Amino acid sequence: MSLDGTNSYVIGVPGSGHVAVVDPGPLDAGHLAALAAAGTVDLVLITHRHADHTEASARFHELTGAPVRAAAPEHCHGGEPLRDGEVLLAGGVEIRVLATPGHTSDSLCFHLPDDGPAGSVLTGDTILGRGTTVLDYPDGRLGDYLGSLDRLEALGAATLLPAHGPVLPALDEKCREYRAHRQERLEQIRAALAELGEDAEIPAVTDAVYPDVAPNVRWAAETSVAAQLDYLRS
């Protein structure tokens, strides 16, 4: 589910000696040592609550003394919860906090407006470098997610820095692609309900919409169906 693993990002002005770190990731001593060696860590930011992003947060705070800030208080260590619209300065770089719920209720993206000609956005799991995002229903909701895609698309052709998979060149284009995919899936759900009945349950709809899904990711397909049924029925 994490593709090639979780991407941690080190943000800073070259030569300043100070950095911010986004998503320290799993509790891996060698990985944390490499992050800590990148410079004096001013701040640690968390995109969302899942363990592949947060497991090492407390330990990294101990190693560096840097405050860890997230949307959810339980994932903060020595720092306050992040607020939507907050503008941070860490590692000499301006970082704008964007609430982008949908994958999870606490999902955040971080906009770096001065990183390259169109800026860049760290998207966490809201948009991936490859494949599509699973909505962690019922915490993550499709209506929220579609709104988050609208908000990110408005940032234009920023470089997309995902938490899983490769860097991509155009955030707005990927948002449109993701929205089209969601609409296509919704049409498939509607067609399945027309055939199975409006009260069809999640396993039956999943069988109709994801007939070839591998057993080890069946849960992800059922979670996506649940989120889409909730969206359509509400």
QUIBEL-V115347 format. One record per pair of residues at least 6 apart in sequence whose ideal C-beta (glycine too) atoms are under 7 Angstrom apart, sorted by the first residue. I is the first residue (numbers start at 1). GAP is how many residues later the second one is. If there is no record, write none. Layout:
BEGIN
I:GAP + I:GAP
END
This chain:
BEGIN
1:219 + 2:50 + 2:162 + 3:125 + 3:127 + 3:161 + 3:162 + 4:160 + 4:161 + 6:17 + 6:19 + 6:20 + 6:46 + 6:47 + 6:157 + 6:158 + 7:155 + 7:156 + 7:157 + 8:13 + 8:14 + 8:15 + 8:16 + 8:17 + 8:27 + 9:13 + 9:14 + 9:113 + 9:152 + 10:9 + 10:11 + 10:25 + 10:28 + 11:8 + 11:9 + 11:11 + 11:80 + 11:82 + 12:6 + 12:7 + 12:8 + 12:27 + 12:79 + 12:80 + 12:81 + 13:78 + 13:79 + 13:80 + 16:75 + 16:76 + 17:22 + 17:23 + 18:21 + 18:22 + 18:24 + 18:73 + 18:74 + 19:19 + 19:20 + 19:22 + 19:23 + 19:72 + 20:22 + 20:23 + 20:25 + 20:70 + 20:71 + 20:73 + 20:75 + 21:14 + 21:20 + 21:23 + 22:23 + 22:25 + 22:88 + 22:100 + 23:23 + 23:24 + 23:30 + 23:140 + 24:8 + 24:11 + 24:20 + 24:32 + 24:33 + 24:36 + 25:6 + 25:27 + 25:28 + 25:31 + 26:26 + 26:29 + 26:30 + 27:28 + 27:29 + 27:32 + 28:28 + 32:24 + 32:27 + 32:28 + 32:31 + 35:25 + 36:27 + 36:28 + 41:23 + 41:25 + 42:24 + 42:48 + 42:49 + 43:23 + 43:24 + 43:26 + 43:45 + 43:47 + 44:13 + 44:16 + 44:17 + 44:22 + 44:23 + 44:24 + 45:24 + 45:65 + 46:7 + 46:8 + 46:11 + 46:22 + 46:23 + 46:24 + 46:29 + 47:6 + 47:60 + 47:61 + 47:75 + 47:77 + 47:78 + 47:116 + 48:55 + 48:56 + 48:58 + 48:59 + 48:60 + 48:76 + 48:77 + 49:23 + 49:26 + 49:55 + 49:57 + 53:110 + 54:21 + 57:11 + 57:18 + 57:20 + 58:19 + 61:7 + 61:16 + 61:17 + 67:11 + 67:12 + 68:8 + 68:9 + 68:10 + 68:11 + 69:7 + 69:10 + 69:11 + 69:12 + 69:13 + 70:6 + 70:11 + 70:12 + 71:10 + 71:11 + 71:35 + 71:37 + 72:9 + 72:34 + 73:8 + 82:15 + 82:26 + 83:14 + 84:13 + 84:14 + 84:15 + 85:12 + 86:11 + 87:7 + 87:9 + 88:7 + 88:9 + 93:19 + 94:18 + 94:19 + 94:20 + 95:15 + 95:17 + 96:15 + 96:17 + 97:11 + 97:13 + 98:10 + 98:11 + 98:13 + 98:53 + 99:9 + 100:7 + 100:8 + 100:9 + 100:26 + 100:48 + 100:51 + 100:52 + 101:6 + 101:43 + 101:47 + 102:24 + 102:33 + 102:38 + 102:39 + 102:42 + 102:43 + 102:46 + 103:22 + 103:23 + 103:30 + 103:32 + 103:33 + 103:37 + 103:42 + 104:32 + 104:35 + 104:36 + 105:34 + 105:35 + 107:17 + 107:18 + 107:19 + 108:16 + 109:12 + 109:13 + 109:14 + 109:15 + 109:17 + 109:43 + 110:11 + 110:12 + 111:8 + 111:10 + 111:44 + 112:7 + 112:8 + 113:6 + 116:43 + 118:38 + 118:39 + 118:40 + 118:41 + 119:36 + 119:39 + 120:38 + 120:39 + 120:41 + 121:31 + 121:34 + 121:37 + 121:39 + 121:40 + 121:50 + 122:39 + 123:37 + 123:38 + 123:39 + 124:39 + 125:8 + 125:38 + 125:39 + 126:7 + 126:22 + 127:6 + 127:33 + 127:35 + 127:47 + 127:51 + 128:34 + 128:36 + 128:37 + 129:33 + 129:35 + 129:36 + 129:37 + 129:38 + 129:39 + 130:35 + 130:36 + 132:46 + 132:49 + 134:86 + 134:89 + 134:90 + 135:6 + 135:7 + 135:10 + 135:88 + 135:89 + 135:92 + 136:87 + 137:86 + 137:89 + 137:90 + 137:93 + 140:87 + 141:86 + 142:85 + 142:86 + 142:89 + 143:88 + 146:33 + 146:36 + 149:26 + 149:29 + 149:30 + 152:19 + 152:23 + 153:19 + 153:22 + 153:23 + 155:16 + 156:16 + 157:13 + 157:14 + 157:15 + 158:13 + 159:8 + 159:10 + 160:7 + 160:8 + 160:11 + 160:14 + 161:6 + 168:6 + 185:43 + 186:42 + 186:46 + 188:21 + 189:16 + 189:20 + 189:36 + 189:39 + 189:40 + 189:43 + 190:42 + 192:8 + 192:13 + 192:16 + 192:17 + 193:7 + 196:8 + 196:9 + 196:12 + 202:20 + 202:23 + 202:24 + 202:27 + 203:19 + 205:20 + 205:24 + 206:15 + 206:16 + 206:19 + 209:16 + 210:11 + 213:8
END
